[in-house]
Amino acid sequence: MICVGIGAFTIIWGVIIKLIMPPRAFDCLSIDEKEIDDQEALETFQSQLRRSYRHSRTMRESKVAVKNELDKLSEDA
């Protein structure tokens, strides 16, 4: 109940602040948005995580494939 009360209070407080203050007071808080180029996209943390995951998944799949081939060879012998 305390968390719900705090959440409700912050929503109400935010509405009051936005009604009282002029809109230009919030201009300093705006962030200039621009599209990232290909190099920046490659350097982002999320893309590094994806590459790392893909690499580890590929390595696991290749180990399984090698193990399966070894099992087949041992069965044939």
N, CA, C and O atoms as a Tripos MOL2 file, in Angstrom:
@<TRIPOS>MOLECULE
protein
  308   307    77     0     0
PROTEIN
NO_CHARGES

@<TRIPOS>ATOM
      1 N           0.8210   -1.2020    0.0000 N.3       1 MET1
      2 CA          0.0000    0.0000    0.0000 C.3       1 MET1
      3 C           0.8650    1.2650    0.0000 C.2       1 MET1
      4 O           0.5070    2.2870   -0.5860 O.2       1 MET1
      5 N           2.0050    1.1620    0.6720 N.am      2 ILE2
      6 CA          2.9020    2.3200    0.7150 C.3       2 ILE2
      7 C           3.4270    2.6250   -0.6830 C.2       2 ILE2
      8 O           3.4830    3.7850   -1.0900 O.2       2 ILE2
      9 N           3.8090    1.5880   -1.4110 N.am      3 CYS3
     10 CA          4.3270    1.7910   -2.7770 C.3       3 CYS3
     11 C           3.2560    2.3690   -3.6950 C.2       3 CYS3
     12 O           3.5420    3.2500   -4.5050 O.2       3 CYS3
     13 N           2.0390    1.8840   -3.5740 N.am      4 VAL4
     14 CA          0.9370    2.4150   -4.3900 C.3       4 VAL4
     15 C           0.7000    3.8760   -4.0410 C.2       4 VAL4
     16 O           0.4780    4.6990   -4.9290 O.2       4 VAL4
     17 N           0.7450    4.2030   -2.7580 N.am      5 GLY5
     18 CA          0.5550    5.5930   -2.3300 C.3       5 GLY5
     19 C           1.6450    6.4990   -2.8630 C.2       5 GLY5
     20 O           1.3620    7.6040   -3.3260 O.2       5 GLY5
     21 N           2.8900    6.0430   -2.8030 N.am      6 ILE6
     22 CA          4.0010    6.8520   -3.3220 C.3       6 ILE6
     23 C           3.8660    7.0250   -4.8330 C.2       6 ILE6
     24 O           4.0930    8.1180   -5.3530 O.2       6 ILE6
     25 N           3.4970    5.9560   -5.5430 N.am      7 GLY7
     26 CA          3.3250    6.0450   -6.9900 C.3       7 GLY7
     27 C           2.2190    7.0100   -7.3750 C.2       7 GLY7
     28 O           2.3760    7.8070   -8.3000 O.2       7 GLY7
     29 N           1.0910    6.9380   -6.6600 N.am      8 ALA8
     30 CA         -0.0260    7.8510   -6.9370 C.3       8 ALA8
     31 C           0.3780    9.2900   -6.6520 C.2       8 ALA8
     32 O           0.0310   10.1990   -7.4060 O.2       8 ALA8
     33 N           1.1100    9.4970   -5.5630 N.am      9 PHE9
     34 CA          1.5520   10.8460   -5.2240 C.3       9 PHE9
     35 C           2.4650   11.4220   -6.2930 C.2       9 PHE9
     36 O           2.3330   12.5930   -6.6480 O.2       9 PHE9
     37 N           3.3960   10.6160   -6.8160 N.am     10 THR10
     38 CA          4.3180   11.1350   -7.8250 C.3      10 THR10
     39 C           3.5980   11.4680   -9.1310 C.2      10 THR10
     40 O           3.9680   12.4200   -9.8180 O.2      10 THR10
     41 N           2.5790   10.6940   -9.4740 N.am     11 ILE11
     42 CA          1.8140   11.0090  -10.6850 C.3      11 ILE11
     43 C           1.0770   12.3300  -10.5070 C.2      11 ILE11
     44 O           1.1010   13.1870  -11.3900 O.2      11 ILE11
     45 N           0.4330   12.4880   -9.3780 N.am     12 ILE12
     46 CA         -0.3020   13.7300   -9.1050 C.3      12 ILE12
     47 C           0.6660   14.9010   -9.0470 C.2      12 ILE12
     48 O           0.3780   15.9630   -9.5980 O.2      12 ILE12
     49 N           1.8060   14.7290   -8.3930 N.am     13 TRP13
     50 CA          2.8040   15.7920   -8.2850 C.3      13 TRP13
     51 C           3.3220   16.1870   -9.6750 C.2      13 TRP13
     52 O           3.5170   17.3720   -9.9440 O.2      13 TRP13
     53 N           3.5430   15.2180  -10.5470 N.am     14 GLY14
     54 CA          4.0050   15.5100  -11.8970 C.3      14 GLY14
     55 C           2.9940   16.3170  -12.6880 C.2      14 GLY14
     56 O           3.3630   17.2310  -13.4260 O.2      14 GLY14
     57 N           1.7180   15.9830  -12.5390 N.am     15 VAL15
     58 CA          0.6630   16.7390  -13.2380 C.3      15 VAL15
     59 C           0.6150   18.1670  -12.7160 C.2      15 VAL15
     60 O           0.5000   19.1070  -13.5020 O.2      15 VAL15
     61 N           0.7010   18.3420  -11.4200 N.am     16 ILE16
     62 CA          0.6690   19.6920  -10.8280 C.3      16 ILE16
     63 C           1.8470   20.5170  -11.3220 C.2      16 ILE16
     64 O           1.6740   21.6740  -11.7030 O.2      16 ILE16
     65 N           3.0260   19.9450  -11.3200 N.am     17 ILE17
     66 CA          4.2160   20.6670  -11.7820 C.3      17 ILE17
     67 C           4.0680   21.0740  -13.2470 C.2      17 ILE17
     68 O           4.4080   22.1990  -13.6130 O.2      17 ILE17
     69 N           3.5680   20.1780  -14.0800 N.am     18 LYS18
     70 CA          3.4240   20.5070  -15.5050 C.3      18 LYS18
     71 C           2.3450   21.5490  -15.7430 C.2      18 LYS18
     72 O           2.4260   22.2980  -16.7160 O.2      18 LYS18
     73 N           1.3310   21.6170  -14.8750 N.am     19 LEU19
     74 CA          0.2980   22.6410  -15.0160 C.3      19 LEU19
     75 C           0.7970   24.0110  -14.5690 C.2      19 LEU19
     76 O           0.4080   25.0300  -15.1400 O.2      19 LEU19
     77 N           1.6390   24.0410  -13.5710 N.am     20 ILE20
     78 CA          2.1140   25.3080  -13.0090 C.3      20 ILE20
     79 C           3.2500   25.9020  -13.8380 C.2      20 ILE20
     80 O           3.2350   27.0960  -14.1370 O.2      20 ILE20
     81 N           4.2230   25.0920  -14.2090 N.am     21 MET21
     82 CA          5.4040   25.6020  -14.9020 C.3      21 MET21
     83 C           5.1300   25.8000  -16.3890 C.2      21 MET21
     84 O           4.3720   25.0350  -16.9850 O.2      21 MET21
     85 N           5.7360   26.8160  -16.9900 N.am     22 PRO22
     86 CA          5.5670   27.0250  -18.4320 C.3      22 PRO22
     87 C           6.3050   25.9350  -19.2140 C.2      22 PRO22
     88 O           7.3090   25.4060  -18.7380 O.2      22 PRO22
     89 N           5.8160   25.5980  -20.4080 N.am     23 PRO23
     90 CA          6.4320   24.5170  -21.2030 C.3      23 PRO23
     91 C           7.8980   24.7660  -21.5520 C.2      23 PRO23
     92 O           8.6720   23.8150  -21.6680 O.2      23 PRO23
     93 N           8.2890   26.0240  -21.7210 N.am     24 ARG24
     94 CA          9.6870   26.2900  -22.0940 C.3      24 ARG24
     95 C          10.6520   25.9480  -20.9580 C.2      24 ARG24
     96 O          11.8550   25.8260  -21.1910 O.2      24 ARG24
     97 N          10.1420   25.7890  -19.7260 N.am     25 ALA25
     98 CA         11.0070   25.3980  -18.6120 C.3      25 ALA25
     99 C          11.5060   23.9720  -18.7930 C.2      25 ALA25
    100 O          12.5230   23.5970  -18.2090 O.2      25 ALA25
    101 N          10.8130   23.1770  -19.5870 N.am     26 PHE26
    102 CA         11.1990   21.7910  -19.7980 C.3      26 PHE26
    103 C          12.0810   21.6120  -21.0310 C.2      26 PHE26
    104 O          12.5220   20.4980  -21.3140 O.2      26 PHE26
    105 N          12.3440   22.6940  -21.7700 N.am     27 ASP27
    106 CA         13.1720   22.5950  -22.9740 C.3      27 ASP27
    107 C          14.5960   22.1650  -22.6560 C.2      27 ASP27
    108 O          15.2350   21.4920  -23.4640 O.2      27 ASP27
    109 N          15.0980   22.5470  -21.4880 N.am     28 CYS28
    110 CA         16.4730   22.1730  -21.1380 C.3      28 CYS28
    111 C          16.5760   20.6700  -20.8590 C.2      28 CYS28
    112 O          17.6790   20.1240  -20.8490 O.2      28 CYS28
    113 N          15.4590   20.0050  -20.6340 N.am     29 LEU29
    114 CA         15.4680   18.5800  -20.3490 C.3      29 LEU29
    115 C          15.3490   17.7220  -21.6000 C.2      29 LEU29
    116 O          15.4790   16.5000  -21.5340 O.2      29 LEU29
    117 N          15.1020   18.3600  -22.7410 N.am     30 SER30
    118 CA         14.9280   17.5800  -23.9650 C.3      30 SER30
    119 C          16.2670   17.0400  -24.4400 C.2      30 SER30
    120 O          17.3200   17.6320  -24.2060 O.2      30 SER30
    121 N          16.1970   15.9060  -25.1090 N.am     31 ILE31
    122 CA         17.3870   15.2420  -25.6280 C.3      31 ILE31
    123 C          17.3220   15.2980  -27.1500 C.2      31 ILE31
    124 O          16.3080   14.9460  -27.7530 O.2      31 ILE31
    125 N          18.4000   15.7390  -27.7510 N.am     32 ASP32
    126 CA         18.4540   15.7720  -29.2130 C.3      32 ASP32
    127 C          18.5620   14.3410  -29.7140 C.2      32 ASP32
    128 O          19.5200   13.6330  -29.4050 O.2      32 ASP32
    129 N          17.5770   13.9270  -30.4830 N.am     33 GLU33
    130 CA         17.5690   12.5780  -31.0130 C.3      33 GLU33
    131 C          18.0650   12.5830  -32.4440 C.2      33 GLU33
    132 O          17.6570   13.4130  -33.2550 O.2      33 GLU33
    133 N          18.9340   11.6620  -32.7370 N.am     34 LYS34
    134 CA         19.4280   11.4900  -34.0970 C.3      34 LYS34
    135 C          19.6250   10.0060  -34.3230 C.2      34 LYS34
    136 O          19.8330    9.2440  -33.3790 O.2      34 LYS34
    137 N          19.5580    9.6090  -35.5620 N.am     35 GLU35
    138 CA         19.7640    8.2050  -35.8860 C.3      35 GLU35
    139 C          21.2460    7.8870  -35.7660 C.2      35 GLU35
    140 O          22.1030    8.7080  -36.0920 O.2      35 GLU35
    141 N          21.5290    6.6900  -35.2960 N.am     36 ILE36
    142 CA         22.9220    6.3030  -35.1800 C.3      36 ILE36
    143 C          23.3840    5.6950  -36.4880 C.2      36 ILE36
    144 O          22.6120    5.0750  -37.2190 O.2      36 ILE36
    145 N          24.6650    5.8900  -36.7630 N.am     37 ASP37
    146 CA         25.1960    5.3160  -37.9970 C.3      37 ASP37
    147 C          25.5840    3.8550  -37.7500 C.2      37 ASP37
    148 O          25.4670    3.3490  -36.6340 O.2      37 ASP37
    149 N          26.0420    3.1990  -38.7990 N.am     38 ASP38
    150 CA         26.3430    1.7670  -38.7160 C.3      38 ASP38
    151 C          27.4360    1.4660  -37.6970 C.2      38 ASP38
    152 O          27.3590    0.4700  -36.9780 O.2      38 ASP38
    153 N          28.4490    2.3170  -37.6340 N.am     39 GLN39
    154 CA         29.5530    2.0850  -36.7040 C.3      39 GLN39
    155 C          29.0650    2.1890  -35.2640 C.2      39 GLN39
    156 O          29.4310    1.3610  -34.4290 O.2      39 GLN39
    157 N          28.2460    3.1900  -34.9610 N.am     40 GLU40
    158 CA         27.7050    3.3210  -33.6070 C.3      40 GLU40
    159 C          26.8140    2.1420  -33.2520 C.2      40 GLU40
    160 O          26.8020    1.6880  -32.1080 O.2      40 GLU40
    161 N          26.0710    1.6470  -34.2340 N.am     41 ALA41
    162 CA         25.2010    0.5030  -33.9850 C.3      41 ALA41
    163 C          26.0180   -0.7380  -33.6330 C.2      41 ALA41
    164 O          25.6090   -1.5440  -32.7970 O.2      41 ALA41
    165 N          27.1700   -0.8840  -34.2750 N.am     42 LEU42
    166 CA         28.0250   -2.0280  -33.9720 C.3      42 LEU42
    167 C          28.6530   -1.9250  -32.5900 C.2      42 LEU42
    168 O          28.9760   -2.9420  -31.9760 O.2      42 LEU42
    169 N          28.8250   -0.7140  -32.1040 N.am     43 GLU43
    170 CA         29.5060   -0.5170  -30.8320 C.3      43 GLU43
    171 C          28.5600   -0.4750  -29.6290 C.2      43 GLU43
    172 O          29.0230   -0.3730  -28.4940 O.2      43 GLU43
    173 N          27.2690   -0.5490  -29.8510 N.am     44 THR44
    174 CA         26.3550   -0.4780  -28.7220 C.3      44 THR44
    175 C          26.4630   -1.7280  -27.8710 C.2      44 THR44
    176 O          26.8440   -2.7940  -28.3540 O.2      44 THR44
    177 N          26.1300   -1.5880  -26.6240 N.am     45 PHE45
    178 CA         26.2140   -2.6890  -25.6680 C.3      45 PHE45
    179 C          25.2940   -3.8340  -26.0750 C.2      45 PHE45
    180 O          25.6650   -5.0040  -25.9830 O.2      45 PHE45
    181 N          24.0910   -3.4880  -26.5270 N.am     46 GLN46
    182 CA         23.1280   -4.5130  -26.9110 C.3      46 GLN46
    183 C          23.6340   -5.3280  -28.0940 C.2      46 GLN46
    184 O          23.4890   -6.5500  -28.1040 O.2      46 GLN46
    185 N          24.2210   -4.6800  -29.0800 N.am     47 SER47
    186 CA         24.7180   -5.4340  -30.2350 C.3      47 SER47
    187 C          25.9020   -6.3140  -29.8390 C.2      47 SER47
    188 O          26.0740   -7.4010  -30.3910 O.2      47 SER47
    189 N          26.7120   -5.8630  -28.8990 N.am     48 GLN48
    190 CA         27.8160   -6.6970  -28.4240 C.3      48 GLN48
    191 C          27.2900   -7.9310  -27.7030 C.2      48 GLN48
    192 O          27.8430   -9.0210  -27.8460 O.2      48 GLN48
    193 N          26.2300   -7.7610  -26.9320 N.am     49 LEU49
    194 CA         25.6310   -8.9120  -26.2650 C.3      49 LEU49
    195 C          25.0750   -9.9020  -27.2670 C.2      49 LEU49
    196 O          25.2400  -11.1110  -27.1060 O.2      49 LEU49
    197 N          24.4150   -9.3970  -28.3040 N.am     50 ARG50
    198 CA         23.8590  -10.2800  -29.3250 C.3      50 ARG50
    199 C          24.9480  -11.0690  -30.0340 C.2      50 ARG50
    200 O          24.8140  -12.2730  -30.2500 O.2      50 ARG50
    201 N          26.0360  -10.3750  -30.3960 N.am     51 ARG51
    202 CA         27.1420  -11.0760  -31.0580 C.3      51 ARG51
    203 C          27.7400  -12.1300  -30.1490 C.2      51 ARG51
    204 O          28.0580  -13.2330  -30.5940 O.2      51 ARG51
    205 N          27.8950  -11.7980  -28.8800 N.am     52 SER52
    206 CA         28.4480  -12.7490  -27.9230 C.3      52 SER52
    207 C          27.5400  -13.9660  -27.7910 C.2      52 SER52
    208 O          28.0170  -15.0990  -27.7480 O.2      52 SER52
    209 N          26.2290  -13.7310  -27.7260 N.am     53 TYR53
    210 CA         25.2720  -14.8360  -27.6190 C.3      53 TYR53
    211 C          25.3230  -15.7010  -28.8650 C.2      53 TYR53
    212 O          25.3500  -16.9280  -28.7690 O.2      53 TYR53
    213 N          25.3380  -15.0630  -30.0480 N.am     54 ARG54
    214 CA         25.3830  -15.8220  -31.2960 C.3      54 ARG54
    215 C          26.6570  -16.6540  -31.3800 C.2      54 ARG54
    216 O          26.6320  -17.8040  -31.8180 O.2      54 ARG54
    217 N          27.7700  -16.0600  -30.9550 N.am     55 HIS55
    218 CA         29.0450  -16.7740  -31.0010 C.3      55 HIS55
    219 C          29.0130  -17.9900  -30.0710 C.2      55 HIS55
    220 O          29.4210  -19.0830  -30.4630 O.2      55 HIS55
    221 N          28.5300  -17.7990  -28.8450 N.am     56 SER56
    222 CA         28.4950  -18.9240  -27.9110 C.3      56 SER56
    223 C          27.5190  -20.0000  -28.3830 C.2      56 SER56
    224 O          27.7710  -21.1910  -28.2010 O.2      56 SER56
    225 N          26.4120  -19.5860  -28.9870 N.am     57 ARG57
    226 CA         25.4410  -20.5550  -29.5000 C.3      57 ARG57
    227 C          26.0370  -21.3480  -30.6540 C.2      57 ARG57
    228 O          25.8510  -22.5620  -30.7400 O.2      57 ARG57
    229 N          26.7500  -20.6660  -31.5370 N.am     58 THR58
    230 CA         27.3900  -21.3360  -32.6620 C.3      58 THR58
    231 C          28.4330  -22.3360  -32.1630 C.2      58 THR58
    232 O          28.5470  -23.4450  -32.6860 O.2      58 THR58
    233 N          29.1840  -21.9300  -31.1520 N.am     59 MET59
    234 CA         30.2030  -22.8220  -30.5970 C.3      59 MET59
    235 C          29.5510  -24.0590  -29.9850 C.2      59 MET59
    236 O          30.0410  -25.1720  -30.1760 O.2      59 MET59
    237 N          28.4450  -23.8780  -29.2490 N.am     60 ARG60
    238 CA         27.7580  -25.0280  -28.6510 C.3      60 ARG60
    239 C          27.2130  -25.9560  -29.7250 C.2      60 ARG60
    240 O          27.3160  -27.1770  -29.6050 O.2      60 ARG60
    241 N          26.6310  -25.3820  -30.7790 N.am     61 GLU61
    242 CA         26.0720  -26.1960  -31.8540 C.3      61 GLU61
    243 C          27.1720  -26.9670  -32.5760 C.2      61 GLU61
    244 O          26.9720  -28.1250  -32.9430 O.2      61 GLU61
    245 N          28.3200  -26.3480  -32.7830 N.am     62 SER62
    246 CA         29.4040  -27.0500  -33.4690 C.3      62 SER62
    247 C          29.9640  -28.1630  -32.5880 C.2      62 SER62
    248 O          30.3590  -29.2100  -33.1000 O.2      62 SER62
    249 N          30.0060  -27.9540  -31.2730 N.am     63 LYS63
    250 CA         30.4730  -29.0110  -30.3750 C.3      63 LYS63
    251 C          29.5160  -30.1980  -30.4010 C.2      63 LYS63
    252 O          29.9520  -31.3490  -30.3720 O.2      63 LYS63
    253 N          28.2200  -29.9250  -30.4550 N.am     64 VAL64
    254 CA         27.2270  -31.0020  -30.5270 C.3      64 VAL64
    255 C          27.3700  -31.7530  -31.8370 C.2      64 VAL64
    256 O          27.2750  -32.9800  -31.8600 O.2      64 VAL64
    257 N          27.5970  -31.0400  -32.9210 N.am     65 ALA65
    258 CA         27.7540  -31.6820  -34.2350 C.3      65 ALA65
    259 C          28.9920  -32.5750  -34.2440 C.2      65 ALA65
    260 O          28.9490  -33.6880  -34.7680 O.2      65 ALA65
    261 N          30.0780  -32.1010  -33.6740 N.am     66 VAL66
    262 CA         31.3000  -32.9040  -33.6160 C.3      66 VAL66
    263 C          31.0720  -34.1410  -32.7590 C.2      66 VAL66
    264 O          31.5080  -35.2340  -33.1190 O.2      66 VAL66
    265 N          30.3970  -33.9780  -31.6330 N.am     67 LYS67
    266 CA         30.1130  -35.1090  -30.7480 C.3      67 LYS67
    267 C          29.2540  -36.1460  -31.4660 C.2      67 LYS67
    268 O          29.4930  -37.3470  -31.3410 O.2      67 LYS67
    269 N          28.2570  -35.6870  -32.2140 N.am     68 ASN68
    270 CA         27.4070  -36.6090  -32.9710 C.3      68 ASN68
    271 C          28.2170  -37.3640  -34.0230 C.2      68 ASN68
    272 O          28.0240  -38.5670  -34.2040 O.2      68 ASN68
    273 N          29.1140  -36.6770  -34.7110 N.am     69 GLU69
    274 CA         29.9590  -37.3390  -35.7020 C.3      69 GLU69
    275 C          30.8640  -38.3670  -35.0460 C.2      69 GLU69
    276 O          31.0540  -39.4510  -35.5970 O.2      69 GLU69
    277 N          31.4240  -38.0590  -33.8900 N.am     70 LEU70
    278 CA         32.2710  -39.0110  -33.1760 C.3      70 LEU70
    279 C          31.4820  -40.2240  -32.7190 C.2      70 LEU70
    280 O          31.9740  -41.3510  -32.7650 O.2      70 LEU70
    281 N          30.2500  -39.9840  -32.2750 N.am     71 ASP71
    282 CA         29.3900  -41.0980  -31.8720 C.3      71 ASP71
    283 C          29.0920  -42.0170  -33.0440 C.2      71 ASP71
    284 O          29.1040  -43.2390  -32.8950 O.2      71 ASP71
    285 N          28.8200  -41.4320  -34.2240 N.am     72 LYS72
    286 CA         28.5550  -42.2340  -35.4130 C.3      72 LYS72
    287 C          29.7720  -43.0660  -35.7960 C.2      72 LYS72
    288 O          29.6550  -44.2370  -36.1570 O.2      72 LYS72
    289 N          30.9500  -42.4330  -35.7100 N.am     73 LEU73
    290 CA         32.1740  -43.1500  -36.0590 C.3      73 LEU73
    291 C          32.4440  -44.2980  -35.0860 C.2      73 LEU73
    292 O          32.8830  -45.3740  -35.4940 O.2      73 LEU73
    293 N          32.1830  -44.0660  -33.8110 N.am     74 SER74
    294 CA         32.4240  -45.1250  -32.8310 C.3      74 SER74
    295 C          31.4150  -46.2600  -32.9800 C.2      74 SER74
    296 O          31.7440  -47.4110  -32.6950 O.2      74 SER74
    297 N          30.1800  -45.9580  -33.4260 N.am     75 GLU75
    298 CA         29.1800  -46.9920  -33.6540 C.3      75 GLU75
    299 C          29.5410  -47.8420  -34.8680 C.2      75 GLU75
    300 O          29.3150  -49.0530  -34.8770 O.2      75 GLU75
    301 N          30.1060  -47.2000  -35.8970 N.am     76 ASP76
    302 CA         30.4940  -47.9170  -37.1100 C.3      76 ASP76
    303 C          31.6880  -48.8320  -36.8700 C.2      76 ASP76
    304 O          31.8420  -49.8390  -37.5610 O.2      76 ASP76
    305 N          32.5170  -48.5010  -35.9200 N.am     77 ALA77
    306 CA         33.7460  -49.2800  -35.6970 C.3      77 ALA77
    307 C          33.5200  -50.5330  -34.9080 C.2      77 ALA77
    308 O          34.4650  -51.2790  -34.6490 O.2      77 ALA77
@<TRIPOS>BOND
     1     1     2 1
     2     2     3 1
     3     3     4 2
     4     3     5 am
     5     5     6 1
     6     6     7 1
     7     7     8 2
     8     7     9 am
     9     9    10 1
    10    10    11 1
    11    11    12 2
    12    11    13 am
    13    13    14 1
    14    14    15 1
    15    15    16 2
    16    15    17 am
    17    17    18 1
    18    18    19 1
    19    19    20 2
    20    19    21 am
    21    21    22 1
    22    22    23 1
    23    23    24 2
    24    23    25 am
    25    25    26 1
    26    26    27 1
    27    27    28 2
    28    27    29 am
    29    29    30 1
    30    30    31 1
    31    31    32 2
    32    31    33 am
    33    33    34 1
    34    34    35 1
    35    35    36 2
    36    35    37 am
    37    37    38 1
    38    38    39 1
    39    39    40 2
    40    39    41 am
    41    41    42 1
    42    42    43 1
    43    43    44 2
    44    43    45 am
    45    45    46 1
    46    46    47 1
    47    47    48 2
    48    47    49 am
    49    49    50 1
    50    50    51 1
    51    51    52 2
    52    51    53 am
    53    53    54 1
    54    54    55 1
    55    55    56 2
    56    55    57 am
    57    57    58 1
    58    58    59 1
    59    59    60 2
    60    59    61 am
    61    61    62 1
    62    62    63 1
    63    63    64 2
    64    63    65 am
    65    65    66 1
    66    66    67 1
    67    67    68 2
    68    67    69 am
    69    69    70 1
    70    70    71 1
    71    71    72 2
    72    71    73 am
    73    73    74 1
    74    74    75 1
    75    75    76 2
    76    75    77 am
    77    77    78 1
    78    78    79 1
    79    79    80 2
    80    79    81 am
    81    81    82 1
    82    82    83 1
    83    83    84 2
    84    83    85 am
    85    85    86 1
    86    86    87 1
    87    87    88 2
    88    87    89 am
    89    89    90 1
    90    90    91 1
    91    91    92 2
    92    91    93 am
    93    93    94 1
    94    94    95 1
    95    95    96 2
    96    95    97 am
    97    97    98 1
    98    98    99 1
    99    99   100 2
   100    99   101 am
   101   101   102 1
   102   102   103 1
   103   103   104 2
   104   103   105 am
   105   105   106 1
   106   106   107 1
   107   107   108 2
   108   107   109 am
   109   109   110 1
   110   110   111 1
   111   111   112 2
   112   111   113 am
   113   113   114 1
   114   114   115 1
   115   115   116 2
   116   115   117 am
   117   117   118 1
   118   118   119 1
   119   119   120 2
   120   119   121 am
   121   121   122 1
   122   122   123 1
   123   123   124 2
   124   123   125 am
   125   125   126 1
   126   126   127 1
   127   127   128 2
   128   127   129 am
   129   129   130 1
   130   130   131 1
   131   131   132 2
   132   131   133 am
   133   133   134 1
   134   134   135 1
   135   135   136 2
   136   135   137 am
   137   137   138 1
   138   138   139 1
   139   139   140 2
   140   139   141 am
   141   141   142 1
   142   142   143 1
   143   143   144 2
   144   143   145 am
   145   145   146 1
   146   146   147 1
   147   147   148 2
   148   147   149 am
   149   149   150 1
   150   150   151 1
   151   151   152 2
   152   151   153 am
   153   153   154 1
   154   154   155 1
   155   155   156 2
   156   155   157 am
   157   157   158 1
   158   158   159 1
   159   159   160 2
   160   159   161 am
   161   161   162 1
   162   162   163 1
   163   163   164 2
   164   163   165 am
   165   165   166 1
   166   166   167 1
   167   167   168 2
   168   167   169 am
   169   169   170 1
   170   170   171 1
   171   171   172 2
   172   171   173 am
   173   173   174 1
   174   174   175 1
   175   175   176 2
   176   175   177 am
   177   177   178 1
   178   178   179 1
   179   179   180 2
   180   179   181 am
   181   181   182 1
   182   182   183 1
   183   183   184 2
   184   183   185 am
   185   185   186 1
   186   186   187 1
   187   187   188 2
   188   187   189 am
   189   189   190 1
   190   190   191 1
   191   191   192 2
   192   191   193 am
   193   193   194 1
   194   194   195 1
   195   195   196 2
   196   195   197 am
   197   197   198 1
   198   198   199 1
   199   199   200 2
   200   199   201 am
   201   201   202 1
   202   202   203 1
   203   203   204 2
   204   203   205 am
   205   205   206 1
   206   206   207 1
   207   207   208 2
   208   207   209 am
   209   209   210 1
   210   210   211 1
   211   211   212 2
   212   211   213 am
   213   213   214 1
   214   214   215 1
   215   215   216 2
   216   215   217 am
   217   217   218 1
   218   218   219 1
   219   219   220 2
   220   219   221 am
   221   221   222 1
   222   222   223 1
   223   223   224 2
   224   223   225 am
   225   225   226 1
   226   226   227 1
   227   227   228 2
   228   227   229 am
   229   229   230 1
   230   230   231 1
   231   231   232 2
   232   231   233 am
   233   233   234 1
   234   234   235 1
   235   235   236 2
   236   235   237 am
   237   237   238 1
   238   238   239 1
   239   239   240 2
   240   239   241 am
   241   241   242 1
   242   242   243 1
   243   243   244 2
   244   243   245 am
   245   245   246 1
   246   246   247 1
   247   247   248 2
   248   247   249 am
   249   249   250 1
   250   250   251 1
   251   251   252 2
   252   251   253 am
   253   253   254 1
   254   254   255 1
   255   255   256 2
   256   255   257 am
   257   257   258 1
   258   258   259 1
   259   259   260 2
   260   259   261 am
   261   261   262 1
   262   262   263 1
   263   263   264 2
   264   263   265 am
   265   265   266 1
   266   266   267 1
   267   267   268 2
   268   267   269 am
   269   269   270 1
   270   270   271 1
   271   271   272 2
   272   271   273 am
   273   273   274 1
   274   274   275 1
   275   275   276 2
   276   275   277 am
   277   277   278 1
   278   278   279 1
   279   279   280 2
   280   279   281 am
   281   281   282 1
   282   282   283 1
   283   283   284 2
   284   283   285 am
   285   285   286 1
   286   286   287 1
   287   287   288 2
   288   287   289 am
   289   289   290 1
   290   290   291 1
   291   291   292 2
   292   291   293 am
   293   293   294 1
   294   294   295 1
   295   295   296 2
   296   295   297 am
   297   297   298 1
   298   298   299 1
   299   299   300 2
   300   299   301 am
   301   301   302 1
   302   302   303 1
   303   303   304 2
   304   303   305 am
   305   305   306 1
   306   306   307 1
   307   307   308 2
@<TRIPOS>SUBSTRUCTURE
     1 MET1         2 RESIDUE 1 A MET
     2 ILE2         6 RESIDUE 1 A ILE
     3 CYS3        10 RESIDUE 1 A CYS
     4 VAL4        14 RESIDUE 1 A VAL
     5 GLY5        18 RESIDUE 1 A GLY
     6 ILE6        22 RESIDUE 1 A ILE
     7 GLY7        26 RESIDUE 1 A GLY
     8 ALA8        30 RESIDUE 1 A ALA
     9 PHE9        34 RESIDUE 1 A PHE
    10 THR10       38 RESIDUE 1 A THR
    11 ILE11       42 RESIDUE 1 A ILE
    12 ILE12       46 RESIDUE 1 A ILE
    13 TRP13       50 RESIDUE 1 A TRP
    14 GLY14       54 RESIDUE 1 A GLY
    15 VAL15       58 RESIDUE 1 A VAL
    16 ILE16       62 RESIDUE 1 A ILE
    17 ILE17       66 RESIDUE 1 A ILE
    18 LYS18       70 RESIDUE 1 A LYS
    19 LEU19       74 RESIDUE 1 A LEU
    20 ILE20       78 RESIDUE 1 A ILE
    21 MET21       82 RESIDUE 1 A MET
    22 PRO22       86 RESIDUE 1 A PRO
    23 PRO23       90 RESIDUE 1 A PRO
    24 ARG24       94 RESIDUE 1 A ARG
    25 ALA25       98 RESIDUE 1 A ALA
    26 PHE26      102 RESIDUE 1 A PHE
    27 ASP27      106 RESIDUE 1 A ASP
    28 CYS28      110 RESIDUE 1 A CYS
    29 LEU29      114 RESIDUE 1 A LEU
    30 SER30      118 RESIDUE 1 A SER
    31 ILE31      122 RESIDUE 1 A ILE
    32 ASP32      126 RESIDUE 1 A ASP
    33 GLU33      130 RESIDUE 1 A GLU
    34 LYS34      134 RESIDUE 1 A LYS
    35 GLU35      138 RESIDUE 1 A GLU
    36 ILE36      142 RESIDUE 1 A ILE
    37 ASP37      146 RESIDUE 1 A ASP
    38 ASP38      150 RESIDUE 1 A ASP
    39 GLN39      154 RESIDUE 1 A GLN
    40 GLU40      158 RESIDUE 1 A GLU
    41 ALA41      162 RESIDUE 1 A ALA
    42 LEU42      166 RESIDUE 1 A LEU
    43 GLU43      170 RESIDUE 1 A GLU
    44 THR44      174 RESIDUE 1 A THR
    45 PHE45      178 RESIDUE 1 A PHE
    46 GLN46      182 RESIDUE 1 A GLN
    47 SER47      186 RESIDUE 1 A SER
    48 GLN48      190 RESIDUE 1 A GLN
    49 LEU49      194 RESIDUE 1 A LEU
    50 ARG50      198 RESIDUE 1 A ARG
    51 ARG51      202 RESIDUE 1 A ARG
    52 SER52      206 RESIDUE 1 A SER
    53 TYR53      210 RESIDUE 1 A TYR
    54 ARG54      214 RESIDUE 1 A ARG
    55 HIS55      218 RESIDUE 1 A HIS
    56 SER56      222 RESIDUE 1 A SER
    57 ARG57      226 RESIDUE 1 A ARG
    58 THR58      230 RESIDUE 1 A THR
    59 MET59      234 RESIDUE 1 A MET
    60 ARG60      238 RESIDUE 1 A ARG
    61 GLU61      242 RESIDUE 1 A GLU
    62 SER62      246 RESIDUE 1 A SER
    63 LYS63      250 RESIDUE 1 A LYS
    64 VAL64      254 RESIDUE 1 A VAL
    65 ALA65      258 RESIDUE 1 A ALA
    66 VAL66      262 RESIDUE 1 A VAL
    67 LYS67      266 RESIDUE 1 A LYS
    68 ASN68      270 RESIDUE 1 A ASN
    69 GLU69      274 RESIDUE 1 A GLU
    70 LEU70      278 RESIDUE 1 A LEU
    71 ASP71      282 RESIDUE 1 A ASP
    72 LYS72      286 RESIDUE 1 A LYS
    73 LEU73      290 RESIDUE 1 A LEU
    74 SER74      294 RESIDUE 1 A SER
    75 GLU75      298 RESIDUE 1 A GLU
    76 ASP76      302 RESIDUE 1 A ASP
    77 ALA77      306 RESIDUE 1 A ALA
